[in-house]
Amino acid sequence: MTQRDFSVRLAGDRTGFLLIHGLGGTPVELRFVARALHRAGHTVHCPQLAGHCAGEAEILATGWRDWTQSVFDELERMREICDTVIVGGLSMGAVLAMHVAAQRPTQVDGLALYAPTFWYDGWSIPRYAFLLRWFINTPFGRRYRFVEREPYGLKDTRTRALVVSSLASGDSSEAGLLGTPSGSLKEMWDLIAVTRRELPQVKCPALLVHPREDDIADLSNAFEIQRKLGGLVDAVILDDSYHLVTIDQQHDIVIERSLALASRLAKAHRPVTPLRVVAAE
């Protein structure tokens, strides 16, 4: 049976945003930002990554190269209709965005990085979690599932209740998988290892938004990226959000700064009209 595609594609002007969801997540986690960018007139695509929005077997049948190919395919589609393309993402989606920018430098004009995640080291992560790397290839490690717990990346209690309800329903197309299998975590670690080496060669302007109180990925993730990216980095530290910044209490700031990046790039790419010199009589 063919897997249903939950990708979101909103037609707009020739400035496009390609936004990537996180590991085990869905395009739904980008809906507030996507709709607002579209209302401002822009083209917005949120592709469903290979193996996602289905069950555990489907995501385990794919790896980070498959997820990257999903983004490459969407980037090619957007370059046909947009003059400027900003690639962004949430959590692992932000890591994928940086990797794609390193691999396709002439096709990516800017980056929008929302709570980028190199390490699961936020305040809600158990202190023993780092041991999984040592045991990933053991029978225990292969059976392990990373199950998020309170507060599920959300400071906003109303939104959190909706997400918890969706997770409990078992509909992975709405809120993603309740537990991420260790095989997929290992694929993400491999992607991260490659991307960290590529950071200095990424020269396009980047917006980096990270919460100070991130429950999943500590602020140190943002600091490393800010230091190592090879281009201009506009860093924004949120003071009233947790990890899922695209749907949490300060998603309006995420939208505002993303639109500002698009505006700056539009000005930079606007053709310069030569001055007309009028000879004095």
Secondary structure, DSSP 8 states (H G I E B T S, - for coil): -------EEE--SSEEEEEE--TT--GGGGHHHHHHHHHTT-EEEE---TT-SS-HHHHHT--HHHHHHHHHHHHHHHHTT-SEEEEEEETHHHHHHHHHHHH-TTT--EEEEES--S---STTS-GGGGGHHHHTTSHHHHH-EEE--TTTT-S-HHHHHHHHHHHHHT-HHHH--SEEEHHHHHHHHHHHHHHHHHGGG--S-EEEEEETT-SSS-THHHHHHHHH-SS-EEEEEESS--S-TTTSTTHHHHHHHHHHHHHHHHHHHS-----------
